[in-house]
């Protein structure tokens, strides 16, 4: 089991749920997924803007693999309650969030493992070990 401390949050591997209350300055939020936009973006209750999944690079809608990535994201998170940590806000005003399912699975890790998307190495710093 891998143990690392990132920004005051203790992680037990890439698929663990962060303890958002324990010493981190990054704001956390939770909500139910109301809409999947594409393979790396969705809407969640309690947030007025879309959530762009941190560290995930999925094919764009209308390109090769885009539909498969969108369907995989839909099957993974649609209607699910997620816990997220705000990592950034992108140039489109979306929250860039590292999000986790109720069972502790990291959305990015699950999508990478499923083969429909890859790690966005430019931003993730090899967090998922695929860069």
The first five atom37 places (N, CA, C, CB, O) and aatype in JSON, in Angstrom:
{
  "aatype": [20, 20, 20, 20, 20, 20, 20, 20, 20, 20, 20, 20, 20, 20, 20, 20, 20, 20, 20, 20, 20, 20, 20, 20, 20, 20, 20, 20, 20, 20, 20, 20, 20, 20, 20, 20, 20, 20, 20, 20, 20, 20, 20, 20, 20, 20, 20, 20, 20, 20, 20, 20, 20, 20, 20, 20, 20, 20, 20, 20, 20, 20, 20, 20, 20, 20, 20, 20, 20, 20, 20, 20, 20, 20, 20, 20, 20, 20, 20, 20, 20, 20, 20, 20, 20, 20, 20, 20, 20, 20, 20, 20, 20, 20, 20, 20, 20, 20, 20, 20, 20, 20, 20, 20, 20, 20, 20, 20, 20, 20, 20, 20, 20, 20, 20, 20, 20, 20, 20, 20, 20, 20, 20, 20, 20, 20, 20, 20, 20, 20, 20],
  "atom_mask": [
    [1, 1, 1, 1, 1],
    [1, 1, 1, 1, 1],
    [1, 1, 1, 1, 1],
    [1, 1, 1, 1, 1],
    [1, 1, 1, 1, 1],
    [1, 1, 1, 1, 1],
    [1, 1, 1, 1, 1],
    [1, 1, 1, 1, 1],
    [1, 1, 1, 1, 1],
    [1, 1, 1, 1, 1],
    [1, 1, 1, 1, 1],
    [1, 1, 1, 1, 1],
    [1, 1, 1, 1, 1],
    [1, 1, 1, 1, 1],
    [1, 1, 1, 1, 1],
    [1, 1, 1, 1, 1],
    [1, 1, 1, 1, 1],
    [1, 1, 1, 1, 1],
    [1, 1, 1, 1, 1],
    [1, 1, 1, 1, 1],
    [1, 1, 1, 1, 1],
    [1, 1, 1, 1, 1],
    [1, 1, 1, 1, 1],
    [1, 1, 1, 1, 1],
    [1, 1, 1, 1, 1],
    [1, 1, 1, 1, 1],
    [1, 1, 1, 1, 1],
    [1, 1, 1, 1, 1],
    [1, 1, 1, 1, 1],
    [1, 1, 1, 1, 1],
    [1, 1, 1, 1, 1],
    [1, 1, 1, 1, 1],
    [1, 1, 1, 1, 1],
    [1, 1, 1, 1, 1],
    [1, 1, 1, 1, 1],
    [1, 1, 1, 1, 1],
    [1, 1, 1, 1, 1],
    [1, 1, 1, 1, 1],
    [1, 1, 1, 1, 1],
    [1, 1, 1, 1, 1],
    [1, 1, 1, 1, 1],
    [1, 1, 1, 1, 1],
    [1, 1, 1, 1, 1],
    [1, 1, 1, 1, 1],
    [1, 1, 1, 1, 1],
    [1, 1, 1, 1, 1],
    [1, 1, 1, 1, 1],
    [1, 1, 1, 1, 1],
    [1, 1, 1, 1, 1],
    [1, 1, 1, 1, 1],
    [1, 1, 1, 1, 1],
    [1, 1, 1, 1, 1],
    [1, 1, 1, 1, 1],
    [1, 1, 1, 1, 1],
    [1, 1, 1, 1, 1],
    [1, 1, 1, 1, 1],
    [1, 1, 1, 1, 1],
    [1, 1, 1, 1, 1],
    [1, 1, 1, 1, 1],
    [1, 1, 1, 1, 1],
    [1, 1, 1, 1, 1],
    [1, 1, 1, 1, 1],
    [1, 1, 1, 1, 1],
    [1, 1, 1, 1, 1],
    [1, 1, 1, 1, 1],
    [1, 1, 1, 1, 1],
    [1, 1, 1, 1, 1],
    [1, 1, 1, 1, 1],
    [1, 1, 1, 1, 1],
    [1, 1, 1, 1, 1],
    [1, 1, 1, 1, 1],
    [1, 1, 1, 1, 1],
    [1, 1, 1, 1, 1],
    [1, 1, 1, 1, 1],
    [1, 1, 1, 1, 1],
    [1, 1, 1, 1, 1],
    [1, 1, 1, 1, 1],
    [1, 1, 1, 1, 1],
    [1, 1, 1, 1, 1],
    [1, 1, 1, 1, 1],
    [1, 1, 1, 1, 1],
    [1, 1, 1, 1, 1],
    [1, 1, 1, 1, 1],
    [1, 1, 1, 1, 1],
    [1, 1, 1, 1, 1],
    [1, 1, 1, 1, 1],
    [1, 1, 1, 1, 1],
    [1, 1, 1, 1, 1],
    [1, 1, 1, 1, 1],
    [1, 1, 1, 1, 1],
    [1, 1, 1, 1, 1],
    [1, 1, 1, 1, 1],
    [1, 1, 1, 1, 1],
    [1, 1, 1, 1, 1],
    [1, 1, 1, 1, 1],
    [1, 1, 1, 1, 1],
    [1, 1, 1, 1, 1],
    [1, 1, 1, 1, 1],
    [1, 1, 1, 1, 1],
    [1, 1, 1, 1, 1],
    [1, 1, 1, 1, 1],
    [1, 1, 1, 1, 1],
    [1, 1, 1, 1, 1],
    [1, 1, 1, 1, 1],
    [1, 1, 1, 1, 1],
    [1, 1, 1, 1, 1],
    [1, 1, 1, 1, 1],
    [1, 1, 1, 1, 1],
    [1, 1, 1, 1, 1],
    [1, 1, 1, 1, 1],
    [1, 1, 1, 1, 1],
    [1, 1, 1, 1, 1],
    [1, 1, 1, 1, 1],
    [1, 1, 1, 1, 1],
    [1, 1, 1, 1, 1],
    [1, 1, 1, 1, 1],
    [1, 1, 1, 1, 1],
    [1, 1, 1, 1, 1],
    [1, 1, 1, 1, 1],
    [1, 1, 1, 1, 1],
    [1, 1, 1, 1, 1],
    [1, 1, 1, 1, 1],
    [1, 1, 1, 1, 1],
    [1, 1, 1, 1, 1],
    [1, 1, 1, 1, 1],
    [1, 1, 1, 1, 1],
    [1, 1, 1, 1, 1],
    [1, 1, 1, 1, 1],
    [1, 1, 1, 1, 1],
    [1, 1, 1, 1, 1],
    [1, 1, 1, 1, 1]
  ],
  "atom_positions": [
    [[0.85, -1.18, 0.0], [0.0, 0.0, 0.0], [0.9, 1.24, 0.0], [-0.97, 0.0, 1.23], [1.84, 1.34, 0.79]],
    [[0.59, 2.18, -0.91], [1.37, 3.41, -1.0], [0.77, 4.45, -0.07], [1.42, 3.93, -2.45], [-0.45, 4.59, 0.01]],
    [[1.63, 5.18, 0.64], [1.19, 6.25, 1.53], [1.94, 7.51, 1.14], [1.45, 5.88, 3.03], [3.17, 7.51, 1.05]],
    [[1.2, 8.58, 0.93], [1.82, 9.86, 0.61], [1.01, 10.97, 1.25], [1.94, 10.07, -0.92], [-0.2, 10.83, 1.45]],
    [[1.68, 12.07, 1.55], [0.98, 13.23, 2.08], [1.1, 14.32, 1.02], [1.55, 13.7, 3.47], [2.2, 14.76, 0.69]],
    [[-0.05, 14.75, 0.51], [-0.1, 15.77, -0.52], [-0.96, 16.91, -0.02], [-0.65, 15.21, -1.86], [-2.14, 16.71, 0.27]],
    [[-0.4, 18.1, 0.11], [-1.14, 19.27, 0.58], [-1.85, 19.0, 1.9], [-2.15, 19.7, -0.46], [-2.96, 19.49, 2.13]],
    [[-1.22, 18.22, 2.77], [-1.8, 17.95, 4.08], [-2.88, 16.89, 4.07], [-2.36, 19.2, 4.63], [-3.54, 16.68, 5.09]],
    [[-3.08, 16.21, 2.95], [-4.07, 15.15, 2.86], [-3.33, 13.83, 2.8], [-5.0, 15.35, 1.62], [-2.4, 13.68, 2.01]],
    [[-3.73, 12.87, 3.6], [-3.1, 11.56, 3.58], [-3.79, 10.71, 2.53], [-3.15, 10.89, 4.97], [-5.02, 10.59, 2.52]],
    [[-2.99, 10.1, 1.64], [-3.52, 9.26, 0.56], [-3.01, 7.84, 0.76], [-3.11, 9.81, -0.84], [-1.85, 7.64, 1.1]],
    [[-3.84, 6.88, 0.55], [-3.45, 5.48, 0.56], [-3.63, 4.94, -0.84], [-4.28, 4.65, 1.6], [-4.53, 4.13, -1.1]],
    [[-2.78, 5.39, -1.76], [-2.86, 4.97, -3.15], [-3.8, 5.86, -3.93], [-3.32, 3.53, -3.25], [-4.51, 6.69, -3.35]],
    [[-3.81, 5.71, -5.25], [-4.58, 6.6, -6.11], [-6.09, 6.39, -6.06], [-4.11, 6.45, -7.5], [-6.83, 7.2, -6.61]],
    [[-6.57, 5.33, -5.41], [-8.0, 5.07, -5.4], [-8.65, 5.31, -4.05], [-8.25, 3.67, -5.82], [-9.8, 4.91, -3.84]],
    [[-7.94, 5.94, -3.13], [-8.48, 6.17, -1.79], [-9.26, 7.48, -1.74], [-7.36, 6.18, -0.75], [-8.97, 8.41, -2.49]],
    [[-10.23, 7.55, -0.86], [-10.99, 8.78, -0.65], [-10.19, 9.69, 0.25], [-12.39, 8.49, -0.03], [-9.73, 9.27, 1.31]],
    [[-10.01, 10.95, -0.14], [-9.25, 11.86, 0.71], [-10.07, 12.26, 1.92], [-8.83, 13.11, -0.07], [-11.29, 12.31, 1.86]],
    [[-9.38, 12.52, 3.01], [-10.04, 13.07, 4.19], [-10.04, 14.58, 4.0], [-9.31, 12.64, 5.53], [-9.08, 15.26, 4.36]],
    [[-11.12, 15.1, 3.44], [-11.18, 16.5, 3.07], [-11.19, 17.43, 4.28], [-12.41, 16.75, 2.24], [-10.9, 18.62, 4.14]],
    [[-11.49, 16.92, 5.45], [-11.56, 17.77, 6.64], [-10.24, 17.84, 7.39], [-12.65, 17.27, 7.56], [-10.09, 18.66, 8.29]],
    [[-9.29, 16.99, 7.05], [-8.08, 16.86, 7.86], [-6.93, 17.7, 7.34], [-7.65, 15.42, 7.91], [-6.07, 17.22, 6.6]],
    [[-6.91, 18.96, 7.72], [-5.75, 19.79, 7.5], [-5.49, 20.25, 6.09], [-4.6, 19.08, 7.95], [-4.38, 20.7, 5.81]],
    [[-6.43, 20.18, 5.19], [-6.21, 20.65, 3.84], [-6.86, 22.01, 3.66], [-6.74, 19.65, 2.82], [-7.92, 22.28, 4.22]],
    [[-6.23, 22.85, 2.86], [-6.82, 24.15, 2.56], [-7.66, 24.09, 1.3], [-5.74, 25.21, 2.42], [-8.4, 25.03, 1.0]],
    [[-7.56, 23.0, 0.54], [-8.35, 22.86, -0.67], [-9.8, 22.54, -0.28], [-7.77, 21.75, -1.6], [-10.05, 21.59, 0.46]],
    [[-10.75, 23.35, -0.77], [-12.15, 23.11, -0.39], [-12.7, 21.83, -1.0], [-13.02, 24.29, -0.81], [-12.45, 21.51, -2.16]],
    [[-13.44, 21.12, -0.19], [-14.09, 19.9, -0.66], [-15.57, 20.13, -0.81], [-13.83, 18.75, 0.3], [-16.14, 21.03, -0.2]],
    [[-16.2, 19.31, -1.64], [-17.64, 19.37, -1.83], [-18.15, 18.01, -2.24], [-18.01, 20.44, -2.87], [-17.39, 17.17, -2.74]],
    [[-19.42, 17.8, -2.04], [-20.07, 16.54, -2.41], [-21.36, 16.86, -3.13], [-20.33, 15.66, -1.17], [-21.93, 17.94, -2.98]],
    [[-21.82, 15.92, -3.91], [-23.1, 16.07, -4.58], [-23.36, 14.9, -5.5], [-23.15, 17.37, -5.37], [-22.49, 14.06, -5.72]],
    [[-24.57, 14.86, -6.02], [-24.96, 13.81, -6.95], [-24.75, 14.29, -8.38], [-26.42, 13.4, -6.74], [-25.03, 15.44, -8.71]],
    [[-24.25, 13.4, -9.22], [-24.04, 13.73, -10.62], [-25.4, 13.83, -11.3], [-23.12, 12.67, -11.33], [-26.21, 12.9, -11.25]],
    [[-25.64, 14.97, -11.93], [-26.92, 15.21, -12.6], [-26.83, 15.1, -14.12], [-27.45, 16.57, -12.23], [-27.83, 14.88, -14.8]],
    [[-25.61, 15.25, -14.65], [-25.44, 15.2, -16.1], [-23.98, 14.91, -16.42], [-25.89, 16.54, -16.76], [-23.07, 15.49, -15.83]],
    [[-23.77, 14.01, -17.36], [-22.42, 13.75, -17.87], [-22.32, 14.49, -19.2], [-22.14, 12.2, -18.05], [-23.1, 14.25, -20.12]],
    [[-21.35, 15.38, -19.29], [-21.16, 16.2, -20.49], [-20.32, 15.45, -21.52], [-20.5, 17.54, -20.13], [-20.67, 15.4, -22.7]],
    [[-19.22, 14.87, -21.06], [-18.33, 14.1, -21.93], [-17.47, 13.2, -21.05], [-17.44, 15.03, -22.82], [-17.78, 12.98, -19.88]],
    [[-16.39, 12.69, -21.59], [-15.56, 11.72, -20.87], [-14.75, 12.27, -19.72], [-14.65, 11.09, -21.81], [-14.16, 11.5, -18.97]],
    [[-14.71, 13.6, -19.55], [-13.98, 14.15, -18.41], [-14.68, 15.36, -17.78], [-12.6, 14.55, -18.85], [-14.05, 16.14, -17.06]],
    [[-15.98, 15.5, -18.04], [-16.73, 16.64, -17.49], [-18.14, 16.2, -17.13], [-16.77, 17.81, -18.51], [-18.78, 15.45, -17.86]],
    [[-18.62, 16.68, -15.97], [-19.99, 16.39, -15.56], [-20.51, 17.53, -14.7], [-20.06, 15.05, -14.79], [-19.77, 18.43, -14.32]],
    [[-21.81, 17.46, -14.4], [-22.46, 18.43, -13.51], [-22.84, 17.7, -12.23], [-23.74, 19.07, -14.2], [-23.13, 16.51, -12.23]],
    [[-22.81, 18.45, -11.13], [-23.07, 17.87, -9.81], [-23.96, 18.82, -9.02], [-21.74, 17.59, -9.05], [-23.85, 20.04, -9.15]],
    [[-24.84, 18.27, -8.19], [-25.7, 19.11, -7.37], [-24.87, 19.97, -6.44], [-26.7, 18.25, -6.57], [-23.82, 19.54, -5.95]],
    [[-25.33, 21.17, -6.2], [-24.66, 22.07, -5.28], [-23.58, 22.92, -5.92], [-24.07, 21.29, -4.18], [-22.98, 23.76, -5.25]],
    [[-23.3, 22.71, -7.21], [-22.3, 23.51, -7.91], [-22.95, 24.16, -9.13], [-21.07, 22.63, -8.33], [-23.68, 23.5, -9.88]],
    [[-22.7, 25.43, -9.31], [-23.3, 26.16, -10.43], [-22.53, 25.99, -11.73], [-23.38, 27.62, -10.09], [-23.03, 26.36, -12.8]],
    [[-21.34, 25.44, -11.67], [-20.53, 25.25, -12.88], [-20.21, 23.77, -13.05], [-19.22, 26.08, -12.79], [-20.35, 22.97, -12.13]],
    [[-19.79, 23.42, -14.24], [-19.41, 22.05, -14.54], [-18.13, 21.67, -13.79], [-19.21, 21.86, -16.05], [-17.34, 22.53, -13.4]],
    [[-17.96, 20.36, -13.6], [-16.76, 19.82, -12.97], [-15.92, 19.17, -14.06], [-17.12, 18.79, -11.85], [-16.38, 18.28, -14.77]],
    [[-14.69, 19.64, -14.19], [-13.71, 19.04, -15.11], [-12.85, 18.14, -14.24], [-12.84, 20.14, -15.88], [-12.24, 18.62, -13.28]],
    [[-12.78, 16.87, -14.56], [-12.09, 15.89, -13.72], [-10.57, 16.11, -13.79], [-12.45, 14.45, -14.14], [-9.98, 16.08, -14.86]],
    [[-9.98, 16.32, -12.62], [-8.54, 16.57, -12.52], [-7.73, 15.35, -12.96], [-8.17, 16.95, -11.08], [-8.06, 14.22, -12.62]],
    [[-6.68, 15.61, -13.73], [-5.74, 14.55, -14.11], [-6.24, 13.61, -15.17], [-5.39, 13.77, -12.93], [-5.59, 12.59, -15.43]],
    [[-7.37, 13.91, -15.8], [-7.96, 13.0, -16.79], [-8.0, 13.66, -18.15], [-9.38, 12.59, -16.36], [-8.41, 14.81, -18.29]],
    [[-7.58, 12.92, -19.16], [-7.61, 13.39, -20.55], [-8.4, 12.37, -21.36], [-6.16, 13.58, -21.12], [-7.89, 11.31, -21.7]],
    [[-9.63, 12.71, -21.67], [-10.5, 11.83, -22.45], [-10.65, 12.39, -23.86], [-11.9, 11.67, -21.78], [-10.57, 13.61, -24.04]],
    [[-10.85, 11.53, -24.85], [-11.07, 12.02, -26.21], [-12.29, 12.94, -26.26], [-11.26, 10.83, -27.19], [-13.28, 12.73, -25.57]],
    [[-12.2, 13.96, -27.09], [-13.28, 14.94, -27.21], [-14.49, 14.33, -27.92], [-12.8, 16.18, -27.97], [-14.35, 13.42, -28.74]],
    [[-15.66, 14.84, -27.61], [-16.89, 14.43, -28.28], [-16.72, 14.66, -29.77], [-18.12, 15.22, -27.73], [-16.21, 15.7, -30.19]],
    [[-17.13, 13.72, -30.56], [-17.04, 13.83, -32.01], [-15.72, 13.36, -32.59], [-17.26, 15.24, -32.42], [-15.54, 13.36, -33.81]],
    [[-14.77, 12.94, -31.73], [-13.51, 12.39, -32.22], [-13.49, 10.9, -31.92], [-12.28, 13.11, -31.56], [-14.33, 10.39, -31.17]],
    [[-12.51, 10.2, -32.52], [-12.37, 8.77, -32.29], [-12.23, 8.49, -30.79], [-11.16, 8.21, -33.06], [-11.33, 9.04, -30.14]],
    [[-13.08, 7.67, -30.24], [-13.04, 7.32, -28.83], [-13.86, 8.22, -27.92], [-11.64, 7.32, -28.36], [-14.04, 7.92, -26.74]],
    [[-14.36, 9.34, -28.46], [-15.13, 10.28, -27.65], [-16.41, 9.69, -27.09], [-15.46, 11.5, -28.46], [-16.73, 9.89, -25.92]],
    [[-17.15, 8.97, -27.92], [-18.41, 8.36, -27.47], [-18.15, 7.29, -26.41], [-19.18, 7.75, -28.65], [-18.89, 7.19, -25.43]],
    [[-17.11, 6.49, -26.62], [-16.78, 5.44, -25.64], [-16.4, 6.05, -24.3], [-15.63, 4.56, -26.17], [-16.79, 5.55, -23.25]],
    [[-15.63, 7.14, -24.33], [-15.23, 7.8, -23.08], [-16.44, 8.41, -22.38], [-14.19, 8.88, -23.36], [-16.57, 8.3, -21.16]],
    [[-17.32, 9.04, -23.14], [-18.54, 9.62, -22.54], [-19.41, 8.54, -21.94], [-19.33, 10.42, -23.59], [-19.92, 8.7, -20.83]],
    [[-19.59, 7.43, -22.65], [-20.39, 6.32, -22.14], [-19.77, 5.71, -20.88], [-20.55, 5.24, -23.21], [-20.48, 5.36, -19.94]],
    [[-18.44, 5.59, -20.86], [-17.77, 5.04, -19.68], [-17.96, 5.95, -18.48], [-16.27, 4.84, -19.95], [-18.22, 5.48, -17.37]],
    [[-17.84, 7.26, -18.69], [-18.06, 8.21, -17.6], [-19.5, 8.13, -17.12], [-17.72, 9.65, -18.04], [-19.76, 8.11, -15.92]],
    [[-20.44, 8.08, -18.06], [-21.86, 7.98, -17.71], [-22.11, 6.73, -16.85], [-22.74, 7.93, -18.99], [-22.76, 6.81, -15.81]],
    [[-21.59, 5.6, -17.28], [-21.79, 4.35, -16.53], [-21.14, 4.37, -15.16], [-21.25, 3.17, -17.32], [-21.62, 3.73, -14.23]],
    [[-20.06, 5.11, -15.04], [-19.33, 5.18, -13.77], [-19.99, 6.1, -12.76], [-17.91, 5.64, -14.02], [-20.07, 5.77, -11.58]],
    [[-20.47, 7.28, -13.21], [-20.87, 8.3, -12.24], [-22.32, 8.76, -12.31], [-20.02, 9.46, -12.41], [-22.78, 9.43, -11.38]],
    [[-23.04, 8.44, -13.35], [-24.4, 8.97, -13.49], [-25.27, 8.65, -12.27], [-25.05, 8.4, -14.75], [-25.46, 7.49, -11.92]],
    [[-25.79, 9.69, -11.64], [-26.66, 9.54, -10.47], [-25.92, 9.24, -9.17], [-27.64, 8.47, -10.73], [-26.54, 9.17, -8.11]],
    [[-24.62, 9.05, -9.25], [-23.83, 8.69, -8.06], [-23.52, 9.92, -7.22], [-22.52, 8.0, -8.48], [-23.45, 11.04, -7.72]],
    [[-23.33, 9.69, -5.92], [-22.89, 10.75, -5.02], [-21.37, 10.73, -4.99], [-23.48, 10.57, -3.57], [-20.76, 9.7, -4.71]],
    [[-20.76, 11.87, -5.29], [-19.32, 11.99, -5.33], [-18.83, 12.94, -4.26], [-18.86, 12.46, -6.69], [-19.55, 13.85, -3.84]],
    [[-17.6, 12.72, -3.82], [-16.9, 13.65, -2.95], [-15.71, 14.15, -3.76], [-16.45, 12.97, -1.58], [-14.97, 13.35, -4.34]],
    [[-15.54, 15.46, -3.82], [-14.49, 16.04, -4.65], [-13.65, 17.03, -3.86], [-15.1, 16.74, -5.87], [-14.07, 17.58, -2.84]],
    [[-12.46, 17.23, -4.37], [-11.57, 18.25, -3.85], [-11.28, 19.21, -4.99], [-10.24, 17.63, -3.26], [-10.82, 18.79, -6.06]],
    [[-11.53, 20.47, -4.78], [-11.26, 21.48, -5.8], [-9.76, 21.66, -5.94], [-11.95, 22.83, -5.45], [-9.08, 22.05, -4.99]],
    [[-9.23, 21.39, -7.13], [-7.81, 21.53, -7.4], [-7.49, 22.83, -8.13], [-7.32, 20.35, -8.21], [-6.38, 23.36, -8.0]],
    [[-8.46, 23.35, -8.89], [-8.2, 24.53, -9.72], [-9.52, 24.98, -10.35], [-7.13, 24.22, -10.82], [-10.56, 24.36, -10.15]],
    [[-9.46, 26.06, -11.09], [-10.55, 26.5, -11.96], [-9.91, 26.7, -13.32], [-11.27, 27.84, -11.43], [-8.89, 27.38, -13.43]],
    [[-10.49, 26.09, -14.38], [-9.86, 26.19, -15.69], [-10.27, 27.46, -16.43], [-10.21, 24.98, -16.52], [-11.07, 28.25, -15.92]],
    [[-9.73, 27.65, -17.6], [-9.96, 28.88, -18.36], [-11.41, 29.05, -18.8], [-9.08, 28.9, -19.58], [-11.81, 30.15, -19.19]],
    [[-12.2, 27.99, -18.73], [-13.63, 28.06, -19.06], [-14.51, 28.28, -17.83], [-14.06, 26.79, -19.78], [-15.74, 28.29, -17.94]],
    [[-13.89, 28.44, -16.67], [-14.62, 28.66, -15.43], [-15.11, 27.4, -14.76], [-15.77, 29.54, -15.7], [-15.84, 27.47, -13.77]],
    [[-14.72, 26.24, -15.27], [-15.12, 24.97, -14.65], [-14.25, 24.7, -13.44], [-15.02, 23.8, -15.67], [-13.07, 25.05, -13.42]],
    [[-14.83, 24.06, -12.43], [-14.05, 23.58, -11.3], [-13.27, 22.36, -11.77], [-14.97, 23.23, -10.07], [-13.84, 21.44, -12.36]],
    [[-11.98, 22.35, -11.53], [-11.17, 21.17, -11.8], [-11.11, 20.41, -10.48], [-9.71, 21.55, -12.34], [-10.48, 20.86, -9.52]],
    [[-11.77, 19.27, -10.44], [-11.9, 18.54, -9.19], [-11.39, 17.12, -9.25], [-13.31, 18.53, -8.76], [-11.56, 16.41, -10.25]],
    [[-10.76, 16.71, -8.18], [-10.38, 15.31, -8.02], [-11.53, 14.67, -7.26], [-8.98, 15.13, -7.26], [-11.78, 15.01, -6.1]],
    [[-12.23, 13.74, -7.92], [-13.49, 13.24, -7.38], [-13.45, 11.74, -7.14], [-14.62, 13.57, -8.33], [-12.75, 10.99, -7.81]],
    [[-14.24, 11.33, -6.13], [-14.25, 9.95, -5.67], [-15.67, 9.45, -5.51], [-13.49, 9.83, -4.34], [-16.55, 10.18, -5.06]],
    [[-15.89, 8.21, -5.9], [-17.17, 7.54, -5.68], [-17.33, 7.19, -4.2], [-17.28, 6.26, -6.55], [-16.36, 7.23, -3.44]],
    [[-18.54, 6.86, -3.8], [-18.82, 6.52, -2.4], [-18.0, 5.32, -1.92], [-20.3, 6.22, -2.23], [-17.7, 5.21, -0.74]],
    [[-17.64, 4.41, -2.85], [-16.85, 3.24, -2.47], [-15.35, 3.53, -2.41], [-17.1, 2.11, -3.44], [-14.55, 2.62, -2.15]],
    [[-14.96, 4.8, -2.64], [-13.57, 5.2, -2.54], [-12.8, 5.25, -3.84], [-12.89, 4.3, -1.64], [-11.67, 5.74, -3.87]],
    [[-13.39, 4.76, -4.92], [-12.67, 4.78, -6.19], [-12.5, 6.2, -6.71], [-13.39, 3.94, -7.22], [-13.43, 7.01, -6.68]],
    [[-11.31, 6.48, -7.17], [-10.96, 7.75, -7.79], [-11.49, 7.71, -9.23], [-9.4, 8.01, -7.74], [-11.19, 6.77, -9.96]],
    [[-12.25, 8.72, -9.63], [-12.85, 8.75, -10.97], [-11.76, 8.66, -12.04], [-13.68, 10.04, -11.16], [-11.89, 7.9, -12.99]],
    [[-10.7, 9.44, -11.88], [-9.62, 9.43, -12.87], [-8.99, 8.04, -12.96], [-8.55, 10.47, -12.52], [-8.8, 7.52, -14.05]],
    [[-8.66, 7.46, -11.82], [-8.07, 6.13, -11.8], [-8.95, 5.09, -12.46], [-7.77, 5.71, -10.38], [-8.46, 4.23, -13.19]],
    [[-10.25, 5.17, -12.22], [-11.19, 4.22, -12.81], [-11.27, 4.39, -14.33], [-12.58, 4.39, -12.2], [-11.31, 3.4, -15.06]],
    [[-11.29, 5.61, -14.8], [-11.36, 5.86, -16.24], [-10.06, 5.42, -16.93], [-11.62, 7.36, -16.52], [-10.1, 4.85, -18.02]],
    [[-8.93, 5.67, -16.31], [-7.65, 5.23, -16.88], [-7.61, 3.7, -16.92], [-6.45, 5.79, -16.05], [-7.22, 3.11, -17.93]],
    [[-8.01, 3.06, -15.82], [-8.01, 1.6, -15.76], [-8.93, 0.98, -16.79], [-8.41, 1.14, -14.37], [-8.66, -0.09, -17.33]],
    [[-10.04, 1.67, -17.07], [-11.0, 1.17, -18.06], [-10.54, 1.32, -19.5], [-12.29, 1.88, -17.89], [-11.13, 0.74, -20.4]],
    [[-9.48, 2.09, -19.72], [-8.91, 2.22, -21.05], [-9.57, 3.22, -21.97], [-8.93, 0.93, -21.69], [-9.21, 3.3, -23.14]],
    [[-10.54, 3.99, -21.48], [-11.22, 4.95, -22.35], [-10.65, 6.35, -22.26], [-12.69, 4.99, -22.01], [-11.05, 7.24, -23.02]],
    [[-9.73, 6.56, -21.34], [-9.09, 7.87, -21.16], [-7.69, 7.63, -20.63], [-9.92, 8.8, -20.2], [-7.33, 6.51, -20.27]],
    [[-6.92, 8.69, -20.57], [-5.55, 8.56, -20.06], [-5.26, 9.67, -19.06], [-4.53, 8.6, -21.22], [-6.01, 10.63, -18.91]],
    [[-4.16, 9.5, -18.38], [-3.73, 10.51, -17.41], [-3.3, 11.78, -18.15], [-2.58, 9.97, -16.51], [-2.61, 11.71, -19.16]],
    [[-3.72, 12.92, -17.63], [-3.34, 14.21, -18.21], [-2.05, 14.63, -17.51], [-4.48, 15.29, -18.04], [-2.06, 15.42, -16.57]],
    [[-0.95, 14.1, -18.01], [0.35, 14.21, -17.34], [0.79, 15.66, -17.13], [1.39, 13.48, -18.14], [1.49, 15.95, -16.16]],
    [[0.41, 16.55, -18.02], [0.8, 17.96, -17.9], [0.33, 18.55, -16.57], [0.23, 18.77, -19.08], [0.99, 19.42, -16.0]],
    [[-0.81, 18.09, -16.07], [-1.4, 18.64, -14.86], [-1.31, 17.7, -13.65], [-2.83, 19.0, -15.11], [-1.31, 18.17, -12.51]],
    [[-1.25, 16.4, -13.89], [-1.32, 15.45, -12.78], [0.01, 15.2, -12.09], [-1.86, 14.15, -13.27], [0.03, 14.71, -10.96]],
    [[1.11, 15.53, -12.75], [2.42, 15.25, -12.15], [2.68, 13.77, -11.95], [2.52, 15.96, -10.83], [3.38, 13.39, -11.01]],
    [[2.13, 12.94, -12.83], [2.27, 11.48, -12.75], [1.64, 10.88, -11.5], [3.74, 11.11, -12.8], [2.08, 9.84, -11.01]],
    [[0.61, 11.52, -10.99], [-0.08, 11.04, -9.78], [-0.57, 9.6, -9.95], [-1.26, 11.94, -9.45], [-0.56, 8.84, -8.98]],
    [[-0.99, 9.22, -11.15], [-1.54, 7.9, -11.39], [-0.51, 6.92, -11.95], [-2.71, 8.0, -12.34], [-0.82, 5.76, -12.22]],
    [[0.73, 7.39, -12.12], [1.82, 6.52, -12.5], [1.83, 6.04, -13.93], [1.82, 5.37, -11.65], [2.4, 4.99, -14.22]],
    [[1.21, 6.78, -14.84], [1.16, 6.34, -16.24], [1.92, 7.26, -17.18], [-0.26, 6.25, -16.69], [1.94, 7.02, -18.39]],
    [[2.55, 8.28, -16.67], [3.25, 9.26, -17.53], [4.63, 8.77, -17.92], [3.37, 10.62, -16.81], [5.35, 9.47, -18.64]]
  ]
}
